[in-house]
């Protein structure tokens, strides 16, 4: 990765934001090591990975994510990490539906525990985008980090892991 990538995490759970941000953001590695070392060890996160070129943005509801994605004309979001159920707002498939006509190049990681409840809708919406991967919660954070690195590297290959479903 030799440029800054912009990643938007969309989830209604603040703890998910915190853990995913710690996993992806090594810009403050000294702070990360001193404040979070015990937590990272408990979660078995490999802190040696170099993901220092990622700017992380946060949305806690689907409407907030749409606002960020549609009003951000200066620089585009490279990767959307999207939860499916975010009460009381619109769900992840509705976010994808609203973006399907304007953001086909958007790369998406769907992060959910409810895939089987929404499988048909998710598979249908995934066809409108360049890259869609699904990772079921709870997931291994090293696997998540590897998936993000793979997607942002823009390799032509398919990410191969039994715990990640490539929907596109």
Secondary structure, DSSP 8 states (H G I E B T S, - for coil): --S-EEEEEE-S-HHHHHHHHHHH--TTHHHHHHHHHHHHHHHT--TT---TTEEEEEESSHHHHHHHHHH--SS--SEEEE-S--TTS--HHHHHHHHTTT-TT-EEEEEES-HHHHHHHHHHHHTTSSEEEEEESS--HHHHHHHHHHHHHT-SS----TTEEE--
